[in-house]
Amino acid sequence: MYIKTLTAITLCAASAIASAQAMTKAEYDAAKDRVEMNYKTAKKSCDALKDNAKDICEVEAKGKEKVEKAELEHKYKATLGNARKLEEVKADTTYDLAKEKCEDQAGDAQKVCKADAKAVHDRAVKAAKEKT
């Protein structure tokens, strides 16, 4: 009898956890709107900056939006494809930001910086594809 009770409690807990993770279409749409509003606010805060600092700020804002949308899509539809896409988006946004930061350097230092960023990006994308 103890095993049956424990099994029933475990199944109820698992069911509650699974339903808590599920997201309705309305919740998804509301979260997507929040992500877009956060992006607009972050991009607007970049207007006070100049030169490459402004470019970096804008790349960060856009990257954060892309990652949040990919995370949201993965929460809404938890598939292997969405998990891989999330990891790839993270790698791409990290790469875009690293490239933009390399613009502050000049000559060979800039080339090395961009080459390093590309190598890190390629490894991250490869790792994402191997996971799924």
DRENTORDREN-498754 format. One record per residue: residue in one letter; x, y, z of N, C-alpha, C, CB in turn; residue number from 1. Coordinates in nm, 2 decimals, m for minus. Each point is the difference from the previous one (the first is absolute). Glycine has a CB too. Example, Ala and Ser with C-alpha at 12.3 -4.5 7.8 and 13.67 -1.06 7.14 Angstrom:
// residues 2
residu;n.xx;n.yy;n.zz;ca.xx;ca.yy;ca.zz;c.xx;c.yy;c.zz;cb.xx;cb.yy;cb.zz;num
a;1.32;m0.57;0.78;m0.09;0.12;0.00;0.09;0.12;0.00;m0.19;m0.12;0.12;1
s;0.15;0.23;m0.19;0.09;0.11;0.00;m0.08;0.11;0.08;0.12;m0.06;m0.22;2
***
This chain:
// residues 132
residu;n.xx;n.yy;n.zz;ca.xx;ca.yy;ca.zz;c.xx;c.yy;c.zz;cb.xx;cb.yy;cb.zz;num
m;0.08;m0.12;0.00;m0.08;0.12;0.00;0.09;0.13;0.00;m0.18;m0.13;0.12;1
y;0.29;0.13;m0.05;0.09;0.11;0.01;0.05;0.03;m0.14;0.06;m0.06;0.24;2
i;m0.02;m0.04;m0.32;0.05;0.02;m0.13;m0.10;0.06;m0.09;0.15;m0.20;0.03;3
k;m0.28;0.15;m0.02;m0.10;0.06;m0.09;m0.02;0.15;0.03;m0.11;m0.23;m0.01;4
t;0.11;0.26;0.14;m0.02;0.14;0.04;0.11;0.09;m0.05;m0.13;m0.08;0.20;5
l;0.25;0.03;m0.18;0.12;0.07;m0.04;0.00;0.02;m0.16;0.13;m0.09;0.20;6
t;m0.17;m0.01;m0.27;m0.01;0.01;m0.14;m0.10;0.10;m0.04;0.07;m0.24;m0.02;7
a;m0.19;0.24;0.08;m0.10;0.09;m0.03;0.04;0.15;0.03;m0.17;m0.18;0.05;8
i;0.24;0.20;0.06;0.05;0.13;0.03;0.11;0.05;m0.10;m0.05;m0.05;0.24;9
t;0.13;m0.05;m0.28;0.11;0.04;m0.10;m0.07;0.03;m0.13;0.16;m0.15;0.11;10
l;m0.26;0.08;m0.16;m0.06;0.02;m0.12;m0.08;0.14;0.00;m0.02;m0.25;m0.04;11
c;m0.04;0.28;0.15;m0.07;0.13;0.02;0.10;0.11;m0.01;m0.18;m0.11;0.14;12
a;0.29;0.10;m0.07;0.11;0.10;0.00;0.05;0.02;m0.14;0.06;m0.05;0.24;13
a;m0.03;m0.06;m0.31;0.05;0.01;m0.14;m0.10;0.07;m0.09;0.14;m0.21;0.04;14
s;m0.26;0.18;m0.02;m0.11;0.06;m0.08;m0.01;0.15;0.03;m0.12;m0.22;0.00;15
a;0.13;0.26;0.12;0.00;0.14;0.04;0.12;0.07;m0.06;m0.13;m0.05;0.21;16
i;0.24;m0.01;m0.21;0.12;0.07;m0.05;m0.01;0.01;m0.15;0.14;m0.09;0.18;17
a;m0.19;m0.01;m0.25;m0.01;0.00;m0.14;m0.11;0.11;m0.04;0.07;m0.24;m0.02;18
s;m0.18;0.25;0.09;m0.10;0.10;m0.04;0.05;0.14;0.03;m0.18;m0.17;0.04;19
a;0.26;0.18;0.07;0.06;0.14;0.03;0.09;0.05;m0.11;m0.02;m0.06;0.25;20
q;0.09;m0.03;m0.32;0.09;0.03;m0.10;m0.07;0.03;m0.13;0.17;m0.13;0.11;21
a;m0.29;0.08;m0.13;m0.07;0.02;m0.13;m0.04;0.15;0.00;m0.09;m0.24;m0.01;22
m;0.08;0.29;m0.11;m0.03;0.14;m0.03;m0.11;0.01;m0.10;0.24;0.07;0.05;23
t;m0.34;0.01;m0.01;m0.11;0.02;m0.09;0.04;0.09;m0.11;m0.17;m0.04;0.18;24
k;0.09;0.05;m0.29;0.02;0.09;m0.11;m0.01;0.15;0.05;m0.09;m0.17;m0.16;25
a;0.00;0.20;0.25;m0.02;0.13;0.05;0.13;0.04;0.08;m0.25;m0.03;0.01;26
e;0.30;m0.06;0.08;0.12;0.03;0.08;0.12;0.02;m0.10;m0.09;m0.14;0.19;27
y;0.10;0.06;m0.29;0.10;0.01;m0.10;0.00;0.13;m0.07;0.00;m0.25;m0.03;28
d;m0.12;0.29;m0.01;m0.01;0.13;m0.07;0.03;0.12;0.09;m0.18;m0.10;m0.14;29
a;0.14;0.09;0.27;0.02;0.11;0.09;0.15;0.01;0.03;m0.22;m0.04;0.11;30
a;0.29;m0.08;m0.09;0.14;0.00;0.02;0.08;0.05;m0.12;m0.03;m0.19;0.16;31
k;m0.02;0.16;m0.28;0.07;0.05;m0.12;m0.01;0.15;m0.01;m0.06;m0.22;m0.11;32
d;m0.06;0.27;0.15;m0.02;0.15;0.00;0.09;0.06;0.10;m0.23;m0.03;m0.07;33
r;0.25;m0.03;0.19;0.09;0.05;0.10;0.14;0.01;m0.05;m0.15;m0.09;0.18;34
v;0.20;m0.02;m0.25;0.13;0.00;m0.05;0.02;0.11;m0.10;0.01;m0.25;0.03;35
e;m0.10;0.27;m0.12;0.01;0.11;m0.10;0.00;0.14;0.07;m0.12;m0.15;m0.17;36
m;0.04;0.17;0.27;0.00;0.12;0.07;0.14;0.03;0.07;m0.25;m0.02;0.03;37
n;0.30;m0.09;0.03;0.13;0.01;0.07;0.11;0.04;m0.11;m0.07;m0.17;0.18;38
y;0.06;0.11;m0.30;0.10;0.03;m0.10;m0.01;0.15;m0.04;m0.02;m0.24;m0.08;39
k;m0.10;0.29;0.06;m0.02;0.14;m0.03;0.06;0.09;0.10;m0.21;m0.06;m0.13;40
t;0.18;0.03;0.26;0.05;0.08;0.11;0.16;m0.01;0.00;m0.21;m0.04;0.13;41
a;0.26;m0.07;m0.14;0.15;m0.02;0.00;0.06;0.08;m0.12;m0.02;m0.23;0.11;42
k;m0.04;0.22;m0.23;0.05;0.07;m0.11;0.00;0.15;0.01;m0.07;m0.20;m0.14;43
k;m0.04;0.24;0.20;m0.01;0.15;0.03;0.10;0.05;0.09;m0.24;m0.02;m0.04;44
s;0.28;m0.06;0.14;0.10;0.04;0.09;0.14;0.01;m0.06;m0.13;m0.11;0.18;45
c;0.14;0.05;m0.30;0.13;0.01;m0.07;0.02;0.13;m0.07;m0.01;m0.24;m0.04;46
d;m0.10;0.32;0.02;0.00;0.12;m0.07;0.10;0.11;0.06;m0.24;m0.05;m0.07;47
a;0.26;0.04;0.20;0.08;0.09;0.07;0.15;m0.03;m0.02;m0.17;0.03;0.17;48
l;0.20;m0.14;m0.23;0.14;m0.04;m0.02;0.05;0.04;m0.14;m0.03;m0.19;0.16;49
k;0.16;0.19;m0.18;0.05;0.04;m0.13;0.10;m0.11;m0.05;m0.03;0.25;0.06;50
d;0.06;m0.24;m0.19;0.10;m0.08;m0.06;m0.02;m0.15;0.02;0.16;0.19;0.02;51
n;m0.05;m0.26;0.01;m0.01;m0.15;0.01;m0.07;m0.04;0.13;0.21;m0.02;m0.13;52
a;m0.21;0.11;0.23;m0.07;m0.04;0.12;m0.15;m0.01;m0.03;0.17;0.12;0.14;53
k;m0.22;m0.03;m0.23;m0.14;m0.01;m0.04;m0.03;m0.13;m0.08;m0.01;0.26;0.00;54
d;0.10;m0.29;m0.09;m0.01;m0.12;m0.08;0.00;m0.12;0.09;0.11;0.11;m0.19;55
i;m0.02;m0.12;0.29;0.00;m0.11;0.09;m0.13;m0.01;0.08;0.25;0.02;0.02;56
c;m0.30;0.09;0.03;m0.12;0.00;0.07;m0.12;m0.05;m0.08;0.08;0.20;0.13;57
e;m0.09;m0.16;m0.26;m0.10;m0.04;m0.09;0.01;m0.15;m0.03;m0.01;0.23;m0.10;58
v;0.13;m0.28;0.09;0.02;m0.14;m0.03;m0.04;m0.08;0.12;0.19;0.05;m0.16;59
e;m0.15;0.00;0.28;m0.04;m0.07;0.13;m0.15;m0.01;0.01;0.21;0.08;0.11;60
a;m0.28;0.03;m0.14;m0.15;0.01;0.01;m0.06;m0.10;m0.10;0.01;0.24;0.08;61
k;0.03;m0.24;m0.20;m0.05;m0.09;m0.10;0.03;m0.14;0.03;0.02;0.18;m0.17;62
g;0.10;m0.21;0.22;0.04;m0.14;0.04;m0.09;m0.05;0.11;0.23;0.05;m0.07;63
k;m0.25;0.04;0.17;m0.08;m0.04;0.12;m0.15;m0.03;m0.05;0.14;0.14;0.15;64
e;m0.19;m0.06;m0.24;m0.13;m0.03;m0.05;m0.01;m0.13;m0.08;m0.03;0.24;m0.02;65
k;0.13;m0.27;m0.06;0.01;m0.13;m0.07;0.00;m0.12;0.09;0.11;0.12;m0.19;66
v;m0.02;m0.11;0.29;0.01;m0.11;0.10;m0.13;m0.02;0.08;0.25;0.05;0.02;67
e;m0.31;0.06;0.02;m0.12;m0.01;0.08;m0.12;m0.06;m0.09;0.08;0.20;0.14;68
k;m0.08;m0.16;m0.26;m0.10;m0.06;m0.09;0.02;m0.15;m0.02;m0.03;0.23;m0.11;69
a;0.16;m0.27;0.09;0.03;m0.14;m0.02;m0.03;m0.08;0.13;0.18;0.07;m0.17;70
e;m0.15;m0.01;0.29;m0.04;m0.06;0.12;m0.15;m0.02;0.02;0.21;0.09;0.10;71
l;m0.28;0.02;m0.14;m0.14;m0.01;0.01;m0.06;m0.10;m0.09;0.00;0.24;0.05;72
e;0.05;m0.25;m0.18;m0.05;m0.10;m0.09;0.03;m0.14;0.05;0.04;0.16;m0.19;73
h;0.08;m0.18;0.26;0.03;m0.13;0.05;m0.09;m0.04;0.12;0.24;0.04;m0.07;74
k;m0.27;0.06;0.15;m0.10;m0.02;0.11;m0.14;m0.04;m0.05;0.14;0.16;0.14;75
y;m0.17;m0.09;m0.25;m0.14;m0.02;m0.05;m0.01;m0.14;m0.07;m0.02;0.25;m0.03;76
k;0.13;m0.28;m0.05;0.00;m0.13;m0.07;0.14;m0.06;0.02;m0.17;0.08;m0.18;77
a;0.18;m0.16;0.29;0.13;m0.06;0.04;0.03;m0.12;m0.09;m0.04;0.08;0.24;78
t;0.10;m0.04;m0.36;0.05;m0.11;m0.09;0.15;0.00;m0.01;m0.22;0.02;m0.13;79
l;0.28;m0.12;0.08;0.14;0.00;m0.02;0.04;0.10;m0.10;0.01;m0.24;0.05;80
g;m0.09;0.27;m0.15;0.04;0.10;m0.10;0.00;0.14;0.07;m0.11;m0.14;m0.18;81
n;0.02;0.17;0.26;m0.01;0.13;0.07;0.12;0.01;0.10;m0.25;0.01;m0.03;82
a;0.29;m0.12;0.09;0.11;0.00;0.09;0.13;0.03;m0.07;m0.11;m0.17;0.15;83
r;0.12;0.11;m0.27;0.12;0.02;m0.08;0.00;0.15;m0.05;0.01;m0.24;m0.07;84
k;m0.12;0.28;0.03;m0.02;0.14;m0.05;0.04;0.10;0.11;m0.18;m0.07;m0.16;85
l;0.14;0.04;0.28;0.03;0.09;0.11;0.15;0.01;0.02;m0.22;m0.06;0.11;86
e;0.29;m0.06;m0.11;0.14;0.00;0.02;0.07;0.07;m0.12;m0.02;m0.21;0.13;87
e;m0.03;0.20;m0.25;0.06;0.06;m0.11;m0.02;0.16;0.01;m0.04;m0.21;m0.14;88
v;m0.07;0.25;0.18;m0.03;0.14;0.01;0.09;0.06;0.11;m0.24;m0.03;m0.07;89
k;0.26;m0.04;0.18;0.09;0.05;0.10;0.14;0.01;m0.05;m0.14;m0.11;0.17;90
a;0.19;0.01;m0.25;0.13;0.01;m0.06;0.01;0.12;m0.10;0.02;m0.25;0.03;91
d;m0.12;0.26;m0.11;0.00;0.11;m0.10;0.00;0.14;0.06;m0.12;m0.15;m0.15;92
t;0.04;0.17;0.26;0.00;0.13;0.06;0.13;0.03;0.08;m0.25;m0.02;0.02;93
t;0.31;m0.08;0.04;0.13;0.01;0.06;0.10;0.04;m0.10;m0.06;m0.16;0.18;94
y;0.06;0.10;m0.30;0.09;0.02;m0.10;m0.02;0.15;m0.06;0.00;m0.25;m0.06;95
d;m0.12;0.29;0.04;m0.03;0.13;m0.05;0.05;0.11;0.09;m0.20;m0.09;m0.12;96
l;0.18;0.06;0.25;0.05;0.10;0.10;0.15;0.00;0.01;m0.21;m0.04;0.13;97
a;0.27;m0.07;m0.14;0.15;m0.01;0.00;0.06;0.07;m0.12;m0.01;m0.22;0.13;98
k;m0.05;0.20;m0.24;0.05;0.07;m0.12;m0.01;0.15;0.01;m0.07;m0.19;m0.14;99
e;m0.04;0.24;0.20;m0.02;0.14;0.01;0.10;0.06;0.10;m0.25;m0.03;m0.05;100
k;0.28;m0.05;0.16;0.10;0.05;0.09;0.14;0.00;m0.06;m0.14;m0.09;0.19;101
c;0.16;0.01;m0.28;0.13;m0.01;m0.07;0.02;0.13;m0.08;m0.01;m0.25;m0.01;102
e;m0.09;0.32;m0.03;0.01;0.12;m0.07;0.07;0.11;0.07;m0.21;m0.06;m0.11;103
d;0.22;0.05;0.24;0.08;0.10;0.08;0.15;m0.02;m0.02;m0.19;0.01;0.17;104
q;0.23;m0.12;m0.22;0.14;m0.02;m0.02;0.04;0.03;m0.15;0.00;m0.18;0.18;105
a;0.13;0.18;m0.21;0.04;0.04;m0.13;0.10;m0.10;m0.05;m0.04;0.24;0.05;106
g;0.05;m0.25;m0.18;0.11;m0.08;m0.07;m0.01;m0.15;0.03;0.14;0.20;0.01;107
d;m0.02;m0.25;0.02;0.01;m0.15;0.03;m0.08;m0.04;0.12;0.22;0.00;m0.11;108
a;m0.22;0.08;0.21;m0.08;m0.03;0.13;m0.14;m0.02;m0.03;0.16;0.13;0.13;109
q;m0.22;m0.05;m0.22;m0.14;m0.01;m0.04;m0.02;m0.13;m0.08;m0.02;0.25;m0.01;110
k;0.11;m0.28;m0.08;m0.01;m0.13;m0.07;0.01;m0.12;0.09;0.10;0.11;m0.20;111
v;m0.01;m0.11;0.29;0.01;m0.11;0.10;m0.12;m0.01;0.08;0.25;0.03;0.01;112
c;m0.30;0.08;0.04;m0.12;0.01;0.08;m0.12;m0.07;m0.07;0.08;0.21;0.11;113
k;m0.10;m0.17;m0.24;m0.11;m0.05;m0.08;0.02;m0.15;m0.03;m0.03;0.23;m0.10;114
a;0.15;m0.27;0.08;0.03;m0.14;m0.03;m0.03;m0.09;0.12;0.18;0.07;m0.16;115
d;m0.14;m0.01;0.28;m0.03;m0.08;0.13;m0.15;m0.01;0.02;0.22;0.09;0.09;116
a;m0.29;0.02;m0.12;m0.15;0.00;0.02;m0.06;m0.10;m0.10;0.01;0.24;0.07;117
k;0.04;m0.25;m0.19;m0.05;m0.09;m0.10;0.02;m0.15;0.05;0.04;0.17;m0.19;118
a;0.08;m0.19;0.24;0.03;m0.14;0.05;m0.09;m0.04;0.11;0.24;0.04;m0.07;119
v;m0.26;0.05;0.17;m0.09;m0.03;0.11;m0.14;m0.02;m0.05;0.14;0.14;0.15;120
h;m0.18;m0.06;m0.25;m0.14;m0.02;m0.05;m0.01;m0.13;m0.07;m0.01;0.24;m0.03;121
d;0.11;m0.28;m0.05;m0.01;m0.13;m0.07;m0.01;m0.11;0.09;0.13;0.10;m0.19;122
r;m0.05;m0.10;0.30;0.00;m0.11;0.10;m0.14;0.00;0.07;0.25;0.02;0.04;123
a;m0.31;0.09;m0.01;m0.13;0.00;0.07;m0.10;m0.05;m0.09;0.07;0.20;0.13;124
v;m0.07;m0.17;m0.26;m0.10;m0.05;m0.10;0.01;m0.15;m0.01;0.00;0.22;m0.12;125
k;0.13;m0.26;0.11;0.02;m0.15;m0.02;m0.05;m0.07;0.13;0.20;0.05;m0.15;126
a;m0.17;0.00;0.26;m0.05;m0.06;0.13;m0.15;0.00;0.00;0.21;0.08;0.12;127
a;m0.27;0.02;m0.16;m0.15;0.01;0.00;m0.06;m0.11;m0.09;0.01;0.24;0.04;128
k;0.05;m0.26;m0.16;m0.04;m0.10;m0.09;0.02;m0.14;0.05;0.04;0.16;m0.19;129
e;0.07;m0.18;0.26;0.03;m0.13;0.06;m0.09;m0.04;0.11;0.23;0.03;m0.07;130
k;m0.28;0.07;0.14;m0.09;m0.03;0.12;m0.14;m0.06;m0.05;0.11;0.19;0.13;131
t;m0.15;m0.14;m0.25;m0.13;m0.04;m0.04;0.00;m0.09;m0.12;m0.09;0.21;0.09;132
***
